[in-house]
Amino acid sequence: MSAESGSALIKLEFANPRISVIVTCFNSAETIAECVRSVTSQNYPNVEVILVDAGSTDGTTSQALRAAGNRANFKLIVDESASTPARGRNKGAGAASGDFLAFTDSDCIAEPDWIGALVNPENWKHNVGAVGGKTVFTDIPHERGMLNALHGALGTRLGSAGSIEFFDGTHPETAKSLPSCNAMYSSKVFKLSGGFDESLRYCEDSCLNARIRRGGLRLAYTPKAVVYHHHRNSIGQFLRWMFDYGMGRGMAMKRDRGAITFPTLLLVLVSLVILSLAIWTAFPLDILLVSTLAIYLGIDVAAALTKTRRPQGDTLLYAAAYPLIHFSYVAGLARGLARRRPAPQVRSSSVSDV
């Protein structure tokens, strides 16, 4: 697709284009009310909200309807076949009437100006096909401690391997991928790209974003579009979350080369080298392995000092947090790569067909 045709797809030719906000949920009774209230009460004037529930049994739908009240811009779809986020989001997109599709999660709270910040025409210049915002993690259970250090480390470029979803960026920039908890797509671009890959439970957004980029469009990040995302409440939940992300990345890498990123490959390489250090003892190999480990630990400690500003008790926690994040992720990545290849998804067209 040429730059000119891509630009035509996303040109904002009228004020306040219609926005469809799509949220998927399953047994999300604890968080859905706040989420629905936040997206149905946006300051933006032309928005519809579509909630796709996969057959919750904990009262999620009643909580959502109560939170939405009598707002005419709210639509609830209950469909047990929407058993993964990708299926639910595609279901919502199929029912949407908006010129742009905005996605967030059922455990997120959007700021009142979230939609307005995403759809700002300044974001969509220079062949941008999608825009993502800043994700702020909430409910830190301890002001200090390992769990807080894990979440804090994840909010850095080293901890997140450059992922916009976790990076606490303060300036607009071009992104390589956008998280589906805080992203807006041109409706035309989304549909021509085939939507989310329903064979994937995790990292389906990475594959969609890769297809959009291959079609000649850019992805943009704005820190002004803010959603708040609930934290994991224990170290075990957090590390399992990282493992699941890694597993999703591994499965996505088998589906789409665009899901293969340099930070991911670097993490795999460093992990393999460190693992080898524990297995092999041949002298020539030891020099390389020890050097690699020393470099990694040096970067680790430097990042921890940068995060805590000065040596203190939390510095050691942050120094331990980075390896925990990385190795949990790489372990999941290995599991995802080892899993049986999913069945191919049938798509009607791609952006490059335009």
Secondary structure, DSSP 8 states (H G I E B T S, - for coil): --HHHHHHHT---SSS--EEEEEEESS-TTTHHHHHHHHHT-S-SSEEEEEEE---SSSHHHHHHHHHTT-TTEEEEE-TT--SHHHHHHHHHHT---SEEEEEETTEEE-TTHHHHHH-GGGGTTTEEEEEEEEEEE--S-SSSHHHHHHHHHTSHHHHTT-TTT----S-EEES---TTSEEEEHHHHHHTT-S-TT-SSSHHHHHHHHHHHTT-EEEEEEEEEEEEE--SSHHHHHHHHHHHHHHHHHHHHH-GGG--HHHHHHHHHHHHHHHHHH---HHHHHHHHHHHHHHHHHHHHHHHHHHSSSSHHHHHHHHHHHHHHHHHHHHHHHHHHS--------S--GGG-
